[in-house]
Amino acid sequence: MTRTATTVWLDGKLLDDDQLQLHALTHALHYGSSVFEGIRVYATPQGPTIFRLREHVDRLVAGAATYGLEMGLDADGLASAIVETVRASGRDAAYIRPLVYFGGETVRLNPGKECPVHVMIAVLPFDGILPGTGVPLFRATVSPFMKTPSRALPSTVKAGGHYTNSIRALAEAQARGFDETLLLNDRGDVAEGSGENLFVVRDGVVITNDADADILPGITRASVLALAREAGITTRVRPLTLDDLAACEEAFFTGTAAEVVPIVRIDDRDFGAEGPLTERLRTTYTDVVRARRPAPGPWLTQVS
């Protein structure tokens, strides 16, 4: 197996890359009718380990139910298939992309019973969001594009079609020289980045928002909150405002691919460097996912 190979499980079978086929009229390709997850595999002293597998699987199963995607697999079966696919990949560090989608060969909007449901699990090589560059330091900007309200698209579901909002916002931000974007919700509060949750630090308190702000409540976000509380750091979950961006001492993003990423600039405001609480939480998270220190709960699933 080459270092660039992807191991894929599709509808119960392990396939080589060149065996994968997708019809051009596949429903999900036209309408974004899919749900997915991003899950990390880490090299640990005990061998390859999947971080918070059950939480990711439970969210995927719930999201599939929201969109009527009947998988034919329960959470236990899907978790077992993911472990099997990671084991077959032979990788000790990887990114897992499970995807549940409507297939079929139709341009009808409602997939109904005409479009079969497919389940795909891909295991890709992955060494970090910016491998080999040290700690990423992001420059962020407030987006002119609004985060889609949950009344329109449920923010708690990680669905393919939802991400056209993020694609548009991130492209606009990067065209202006920033690394990431911050989307506001329809109340004018800060929601999240294009694919990450946001934390700020004010007066020594670590603050983030929740689903009421139209965010995807990230699993990394929940992990960082748990680690902060375990360390005795005061946390608060409440709406985040533009005033928080103007007054905070530190800010950082969290996400499966990103892990914990310091924000060193928001528009014209320059923080200069990573803040001390951000660094503490980032290094703690890094040690936990790699089993260099104990996790607060059963967060690590051994592959072998």
C-alpha positions as CSV (number, residue, x, y, z in Angstrom):
1,M,0.0,0.0,0.0
2,T,1.3,3.4,-0.9
3,R,1.3,6.3,1.5
4,T,-1.3,8.0,-0.6
5,A,-3.7,5.1,-0.9
6,T,-7.3,5.4,0.4
7,T,-9.0,2.3,1.9
8,V,-12.7,2.3,1.2
9,W,-15.6,0.2,2.5
10,L,-18.8,0.5,0.5
11,D,-22.1,-1.2,1.4
12,G,-20.3,-4.0,3.3
13,K,-17.3,-4.6,0.9
14,L,-13.7,-3.4,1.0
15,L,-12.8,-1.9,-2.4
16,D,-9.7,-0.6,-4.1
17,D,-9.8,3.0,-5.4
18,D,-10.1,1.9,-9.0
19,Q,-13.2,-0.1,-8.2
20,L,-15.2,2.9,-7.0
21,Q,-17.8,4.1,-9.4
22,L,-20.5,6.9,-9.1
23,H,-23.2,7.6,-11.6
24,A,-23.4,11.2,-12.8
25,L,-27.1,11.3,-11.8
26,T,-26.5,10.2,-8.3
27,H,-29.0,12.1,-6.1
28,A,-26.5,13.2,-3.5
29,L,-24.2,14.7,-6.2
30,H,-27.0,16.9,-7.4
31,Y,-28.8,17.8,-4.1
32,G,-26.3,17.3,-1.3
33,S,-28.5,14.5,0.2
34,S,-25.8,13.0,2.4
35,V,-24.6,13.0,6.0
36,F,-21.0,12.4,7.0
37,E,-18.5,12.5,9.8
38,G,-14.8,13.3,10.1
39,I,-13.0,11.0,12.6
40,R,-9.3,10.8,13.5
41,V,-7.0,7.8,14.0
42,Y,-4.0,8.6,16.1
43,A,-0.7,6.7,16.6
44,T,-0.5,5.8,20.4
45,P,1.9,3.7,22.5
46,Q,-0.9,1.0,22.4
47,G,-1.2,1.1,18.6
48,P,-3.7,3.0,16.3
49,T,-6.6,4.5,18.2
50,I,-9.8,6.1,17.0
51,F,-10.8,9.2,19.0
52,R,-14.4,9.3,20.3
53,L,-15.7,6.8,17.7
54,R,-19.0,6.2,19.4
55,E,-19.9,9.9,19.7
56,H,-19.2,10.4,16.0
57,V,-21.2,7.3,15.0
58,D,-24.2,8.4,17.2
59,R,-24.2,11.8,15.5
60,L,-24.1,10.2,12.1
61,V,-26.9,7.8,12.9
62,A,-29.1,10.7,14.2
63,G,-28.3,12.9,11.2
64,A,-29.2,10.1,8.8
65,A,-32.5,9.7,10.5
66,T,-33.2,13.4,10.2
67,Y,-33.0,13.1,6.4
68,G,-34.7,9.8,6.1
69,L,-31.5,7.9,5.1
70,E,-32.2,4.3,6.2
71,M,-28.8,2.7,6.5
72,G,-29.6,-0.9,7.4
73,L,-26.9,-0.6,10.1
74,D,-27.3,0.4,13.7
75,A,-24.6,2.3,15.6
76,D,-22.9,-0.9,16.8
77,G,-22.7,-2.2,13.2
78,L,-21.4,1.0,11.8
79,A,-18.7,1.3,14.5
80,S,-17.6,-2.2,13.8
81,A,-17.4,-1.5,10.1
82,I,-15.3,1.6,10.8
83,V,-12.8,-0.3,13.0
84,E,-12.6,-3.1,10.3
85,T,-11.8,-0.5,7.6
86,V,-9.2,1.2,9.7
87,R,-7.6,-2.1,10.4
88,A,-7.6,-3.0,6.7
89,S,-5.9,0.3,5.9
90,G,-2.9,-0.6,8.0
91,R,-2.5,3.0,9.0
92,D,-1.7,4.3,12.5
93,A,-2.6,7.9,11.7
94,A,-5.5,8.7,9.4
95,Y,-8.7,10.6,8.7
96,I,-11.9,8.5,8.5
97,R,-14.8,9.8,6.4
98,P,-18.0,7.8,6.8
99,L,-20.7,9.0,4.3
100,V,-24.3,8.0,4.1
101,Y,-26.0,9.1,0.9
102,F,-28.9,8.7,-1.5
103,G,-27.8,7.1,-4.8
104,G,-30.1,6.4,-7.7
105,E,-30.2,7.8,-11.2
106,T,-32.8,10.5,-11.1
107,V,-33.1,14.3,-11.1
108,R,-36.3,14.1,-8.9
109,L,-35.9,16.2,-5.8
110,N,-37.6,13.8,-3.4
111,P,-35.5,10.6,-3.3
112,G,-38.5,8.7,-1.8
113,K,-38.2,5.0,-2.3
114,E,-36.6,5.4,-5.7
115,C,-33.1,6.1,-4.5
116,P,-31.2,3.5,-2.6
117,V,-29.1,4.5,0.5
118,H,-25.4,3.8,0.4
119,V,-22.9,3.7,3.2
120,M,-19.3,4.5,2.5
121,I,-16.3,4.5,4.8
122,A,-13.0,6.0,3.6
123,V,-9.7,5.9,5.5
124,L,-7.3,8.6,4.1
125,P,-3.7,9.4,5.0
126,F,-3.7,12.4,7.3
127,D,-1.0,13.9,9.5
128,G,-2.7,17.1,10.6
129,I,-4.4,20.2,9.1
130,L,-1.0,21.7,8.1
131,P,1.6,18.9,8.5
132,G,5.2,19.9,9.1
133,T,4.5,23.6,9.8
134,G,4.4,23.5,13.6
135,V,1.4,25.0,15.4
136,P,-1.1,26.6,12.9
137,L,-1.8,30.2,13.7
138,F,-5.0,31.4,12.0
139,R,-6.0,34.8,10.9
140,A,-9.8,35.1,10.8
141,T,-12.3,37.6,9.4
142,V,-16.0,38.1,10.1
143,S,-17.9,36.9,7.0
144,P,-20.4,39.0,5.0
145,F,-22.3,35.8,4.6
146,M,-24.8,34.7,7.3
147,K,-24.7,31.2,8.9
148,T,-27.7,29.2,7.7
149,P,-30.4,29.4,10.5
150,S,-31.4,26.1,12.0
151,R,-35.0,26.8,11.1
152,A,-33.9,26.3,7.5
153,L,-31.2,23.6,7.9
154,P,-30.7,21.9,11.2
155,S,-27.2,22.9,12.5
156,T,-26.9,19.8,14.7
157,V,-26.8,17.6,11.5
158,K,-23.5,17.3,9.6
159,A,-25.1,17.1,6.1
160,G,-23.4,17.5,2.8
161,G,-25.7,20.2,1.4
162,H,-25.2,22.4,4.5
163,Y,-21.6,23.0,3.6
164,T,-22.3,25.1,0.5
165,N,-22.7,27.9,3.1
166,S,-19.2,27.3,4.5
167,I,-17.6,26.9,1.0
168,R,-18.8,30.3,0.0
169,A,-17.8,32.0,3.2
170,L,-14.3,30.4,3.3
171,A,-13.5,31.2,-0.3
172,E,-14.4,34.8,0.2
173,A,-12.3,35.1,3.4
174,Q,-9.2,33.4,1.8
175,A,-9.6,35.7,-1.3
176,R,-9.0,38.6,1.1
177,G,-5.9,37.0,2.6
178,F,-7.4,35.3,5.7
179,D,-7.1,31.7,6.8
180,E,-10.6,31.2,8.2
181,T,-13.9,32.9,8.5
182,L,-16.4,33.7,11.3
183,L,-20.1,33.5,10.3
184,L,-22.7,35.4,12.2
185,N,-26.2,34.0,12.7
186,D,-29.5,35.7,11.9
187,R,-29.5,37.5,15.3
188,G,-26.1,39.1,14.6
189,D,-24.2,36.9,17.1
190,V,-21.1,34.8,16.2
191,A,-22.0,31.3,15.1
192,E,-18.8,29.4,14.1
193,G,-16.1,29.1,11.5
194,S,-16.5,27.4,8.2
195,G,-15.8,24.0,9.7
196,E,-14.8,24.7,13.3
197,N,-16.3,25.8,16.6
198,L,-15.1,29.1,18.2
199,F,-13.9,29.7,21.8
200,V,-12.8,33.0,23.3
201,V,-11.1,33.8,26.6
202,R,-12.3,36.8,28.6
203,D,-11.0,37.6,32.1
204,G,-9.6,34.1,32.4
205,V,-13.0,32.4,31.5
206,V,-13.1,30.1,28.5
207,I,-16.4,30.8,26.6
208,T,-18.1,29.1,23.7
209,N,-21.7,29.0,22.3
210,D,-24.1,26.1,21.7
211,A,-26.7,24.8,19.3
212,D,-29.0,27.8,20.0
213,A,-26.4,29.9,18.1
214,D,-26.9,27.7,15.0
215,I,-23.6,25.8,15.4
216,L,-22.7,22.2,14.8
217,P,-22.0,21.2,18.4
218,G,-18.6,19.7,17.7
219,I,-17.1,16.6,19.4
220,T,-13.8,18.4,19.7
221,R,-15.6,21.3,21.3
222,A,-17.2,19.0,23.9
223,S,-13.8,17.4,24.5
224,V,-12.1,20.8,25.1
225,L,-14.9,21.9,27.5
226,A,-14.5,18.6,29.5
227,L,-10.7,19.0,29.6
228,A,-11.0,22.6,30.7
229,R,-13.4,21.7,33.5
230,E,-11.1,18.8,34.6
231,A,-8.2,21.3,34.8
232,G,-10.2,23.7,37.0
233,I,-10.5,26.3,34.3
234,T,-13.8,28.3,34.5
235,T,-15.9,27.7,31.4
236,R,-19.1,29.4,30.2
237,V,-21.5,28.4,27.4
238,R,-23.5,31.4,26.1
239,P,-24.0,33.4,23.0
240,L,-20.8,34.9,21.5
241,T,-21.1,38.5,20.3
242,L,-19.0,40.9,18.2
243,D,-18.1,42.6,21.4
244,D,-16.6,39.3,22.6
245,L,-14.3,39.3,19.5
246,A,-13.3,42.9,20.2
247,A,-12.7,42.4,24.0
248,C,-11.3,38.9,24.3
249,E,-7.7,38.2,25.3
250,E,-7.5,34.9,23.4
251,A,-9.5,33.0,20.7
252,F,-9.2,29.6,19.2
253,F,-11.0,27.2,16.8
254,T,-11.7,23.5,17.5
255,G,-12.5,20.7,15.1
256,T,-11.6,17.1,14.3
257,A,-9.1,18.0,11.5
258,A,-7.9,21.2,13.1
259,E,-7.8,20.0,16.7
260,V,-7.2,23.2,18.7
261,V,-6.0,26.1,16.5
262,P,-5.0,29.5,18.0
263,I,-6.5,32.6,16.4
264,V,-3.9,35.3,16.3
265,R,-5.8,37.9,14.3
266,I,-9.5,38.8,13.8
267,D,-9.8,41.4,11.0
268,D,-7.7,44.4,12.1
269,R,-7.2,43.1,15.7
270,D,-3.8,41.4,16.1
271,F,-3.4,39.2,19.2
272,G,0.3,38.8,18.5
273,A,0.7,35.2,19.6
274,E,-1.0,32.2,21.0
275,G,-2.5,32.9,24.5
276,P,-1.6,30.9,27.6
277,L,-5.0,29.2,28.1
278,T,-5.2,28.3,24.5
279,E,-1.7,26.7,24.6
280,R,-2.6,24.8,27.8
281,L,-5.8,23.4,26.3
282,R,-4.2,22.7,22.9
283,T,-1.3,20.7,24.5
284,T,-3.6,18.9,26.8
285,Y,-5.9,17.9,24.0
286,T,-2.9,16.8,21.9
287,D,-1.7,14.6,24.7
288,V,-5.1,13.0,25.4
289,V,-5.8,12.1,21.8
290,R,-2.4,10.4,21.5
291,A,-2.8,8.6,24.8
292,R,0.1,10.4,26.5
293,R,-2.2,11.3,29.3
294,P,-5.5,9.8,30.5
295,A,-8.8,10.9,29.0
296,P,-11.7,12.0,31.2
297,G,-13.8,9.1,29.8
298,P,-13.7,6.2,27.4
299,W,-12.7,8.3,24.4
300,L,-10.2,6.0,22.7
301,T,-11.0,2.9,20.7
302,Q,-8.2,0.5,20.0
303,V,-8.0,-0.7,16.4
304,S,-6.0,-3.9,17.0
